[in-house]
Amino acid sequence: EVENSLTRKVEDALSGLEGIDKIQSWSFEGMSMFFVSFTYGTDIDRSITLAQNTLSSKMMELPRDILTPTISKVTVDDKPIISLSATSSLEATAFYDLMDKRVLPELSSIKGTAKIAMIGGQAREVQINLDVQRMRAYGLTPIQIQGVLRASNLDFPTGSLRSPETNTSVRLSGKLMSVEEISNLILMTTPTGTQIRLKDVAEVIDAVKDPTMLARVDGQEAILVNLLKQADANAIEVSDAVRATINKLQSEYADQGLVLTIAQDSTDFTRQSINSVLFDLLLAVLCVAVVIFLFLHNVRNAMIVMLVVPVSLVATFIGMSLFNFTLNLMSLLGLSLVIGILVDDAIVVIENVYRHIEMEKNRAKATWDAMKEIGFTVVTVTAVLVVVFLPIALTNTLVSDILRQFAGVVVISTLFSLLTALTLVPMLTSRFSNPDVKKGNSVYQRLLASFERGITAFSNWVAGLLTWSLSHKRWLGLMVMVISVAVLSLFPLGFIGFEFLPEVDRGEFIVQLEMPKDISIEGSNALVKKAEDWFRAKPEVASVITMVGLTSDNTQSTQGTPYLAELNVKLVPAKERKD
């Protein structure tokens, strides 16, 4: 029924939107779900508006009792950044109320939080089991009983009482507060004056709502809280705020035995990646400093060149702020790559200044003459680097969206390094540069002399190789052709594959299970428990988060989806795993 009366009609309506690549639909009991994919470059916000207008115009053709359609944009932020496991010493329904009424509002108030979903737990439910025989005896129907319940459970303002001095609001407070009040509701009065109450025709039980979702963390029943961040929020800042709020809540509800544990935090991988890139950045600065010192043979000149690095990096941060860039994996990778490039222009400048100083010119004159000789060359070399990366930052493609900050950081830092090489470096060399002194027998001088001999030997070897190549041009041409063919054949022969992004070991993976559609939540839970126990028995598995009745990319129907389940498996560090 849902397929014919709702799903197909909505599909036909949505198929007329511009830029659609693919439409997928799912029909559940009481709900239809659609996933619309657009071609790259389509304005998603405009498409959502058009979809809303299209569905509004088609509402008359859809079932009369249909609810207003909900349209949402799918982004990477639709995945939870943090999953919390909650346990307590309270009774199950009281614990559920504590989480629902107290804890979740606190977590929702955290800056940057978009949505919080609570999975599992036992919600309180008052069940009214009607006795058909007694209802027939009194001439009552379920609709009549439902009407009495609705009429007896009201709470709304009725007006106000005014006087010259006061204005008092009057409100009808008729909410049912207990199971006893519900049981004693008067359904009717017989001709003899006897009052027929609800307890006379039904059994009223304070029970637990039938679960549609279950959650476990490492095999232990728990309430799982998934937190999603806003699109423009910083995941690490949200994670830090959640951790602070957890400590506050555990202290506040210590008497209830509330324990909140971070079962999964996607920012852990981000923190590790950023720390790794920062370490590589510092290591690159150190290596560049050592190499410059060994080749320039002069501590003072090496310091002048290395001064370009912090000056250019600080200036790059200013540029990043102007273009709304952030310190993320791409921008930090760009900074790591550009460290070696930053000192290129400065080395060329200082080496040429050095050459003029060796001509017995004073430092100011040597700097002036050196800059006149190579100034244009330095600008040209830098311009070549800029024109390689600048188009990536300016174009509007999927790859550009990923690499824009990477390319932008390289361009900004390279331009600032050029400015520094043409201004700061000449000024410092004209005042503080000194000629190289190679005399002496200190450890420092012996180290430089040994390095110089190694460089000379390597240069002689390269010169010999070049001499042989020039005297055997045919053999050289044949070798180049063979190597070129061999390299190019690596791709069609499958030795080097193609993929959009390289595989990254995040130390976790997701297993989604789909069982027969007619399975009950209890049957589904039993099957999932077997899979969960199998994973937990593996030594490579650190923890397992289980969700039964839904998956992270599934929207539930009104009747639940007991045939779906998801296991989030977190592994031990890679060095501790067996091959």
C-alpha positions, 0 to 999 in steps of 0.5 A: 500500500505504501509503495503504490499510494505514496512512494511511486507518486513521490518518485514521479514528482521528484524525478523532474528536479534538475541535476538529479543523478539517481533516486533511491527509495525504501518503503516501510510500514507507515513511511517512505524514505528517499535518497536523491543524488545530484550531479556535482556542482548542483546547488543543493540548497536550491534543490531542497527548496524546489523539492519542498515546493514540488511536494507541497503542490502534490499533497492533494494527490497523496494520502489524506492523513500523510504528515508533512514531508521532512527533507534534510541535506546529507553531509559528512556531519550526519555521522555522530562524532561522539557516542556515549555509554550511560549506566546508572544504579537507578531502576530502568524506567527511572534511569531512562527518565533521568537521561531523557529529561535531565542529561540530554538537555544538558548535552543539547545545550553544548555549543556546536551540537546539532542533534542528539539521539538516544538509543536503548533504555526502557521507557515507562508506558501505561498499558490499558488492556481492554476486556472485550466481554465486559465492554460488550456488557456495558455497551462500550467501544474502544473509541468511547474509552479513547475519547474519555482518556483524551478529555480527562488528560487536558492542560491548557489556559482558560483565561484570566481574572482581572481587578484594578490591582491584579491580573491572575491567569487561570489554567485548567490543570487536568493531567492524569498523574498516576495509574490509580487516577487512570483506573478510576476514570468514569466511563459512563453512568448506568440508568440506575446511577451506577458509575462504570469506571475504567478499571471495571472494563480494563486492566491498567498496568504501569509497564515498560514500553516495548523496545524498538531499539537496543544498544550494548557496549562491549556486551553490556546493556546500556543507553547509547547517546550519539551526538552530531555536530553542526556543519560549521562547528569545530569537532575537537572543540565540541568533543572537549565541551562534551568531556567537560559536561560529562564530568559535570553531570557525573558529579551532579548525579553521583547519588543516582550512580550515573556513569557516562563513558565515551564509547567512541570519539571520532576526533581521536583519529583527528587529534592523532593525525594533527599531532602526527602532521605537527611532528612532521612539520617540526622534524622538517624544520629541523632537517632543513636547518641541519642541511642548510648549516652543512652546505653553507658552512656558516652558523650566522648565514644558516640562521639568516636563512632559517629566519625566513621559516618562522616569518613566512609561517606567521605571515601565512597564518595571517593569510589563512585567517583572511581566507577563513582557512583552518588548521586541518589535515590539508592545511598542515600537510601544506605547511609541512610540504612548503617548509623546504620551499620557503628557504629556496629563494633565501639560499639562492640570495645568500649564496650569490651574496656570498660569492660577491663577498668572496670578491672582496666587496663589502657586505652592503655592496655585495648584497646590492650587486647580488640582488641586481643579478638574481632578483628577477630569477628568484621571482620567476622560480617562485612564480612557477611554483605559484602557477602550479598550485593556484589553479587548484585553489581557484577552480570549482571541482570535487578535487579542488574542494578537498585540496583548496586549503592545501594549495592555498597554504602553499601559494600564500607561504611561497609568496611570503617567502619570496617577499622575505627573500627580497627584503629581509634576507638582503637586509640581514646579509648586508649587516651580519653576513661574514666570509666563511672561515675554513681554518682550524682543527676543531671538531666542528671544522673537521665535521664540515671538512668531512662533509665537504669531502663527501660532497666532492666525491659525490660530485666527481661521481656524477661528473663521471656518469655525465661524461660517460653518458655524453660519450654513449648517447645511443646507449643512453637514449635506449636506456631512457626509452626502456625505463620510460616504457617500463614505467608507463606499463605499470598502469595498464598491467595493474601494478599501480592501481587507481583510487579516489583516496588512499586507504587509511587505517582508522583502527575501526570499522562498521558492520551493518546487518540486515535480517528477514523483514518479518523478524522480531526485535528479540530474534534480531537481538539473538542473532546480533548477539552471536555476531557480537560475541564472535568479534569480541572473542578476537584479540585484535578487537578492543571494543564493540558498540552494538545497535539493534533496530537501526543503523547509522544511515537509516531513518526509522519507520513508525513501527521500527526496523528490527531487521537492521543492526549495526556493529561498530568494531574498534581495533587495538593499535596496528602494532599490536595486531597479528598479521 
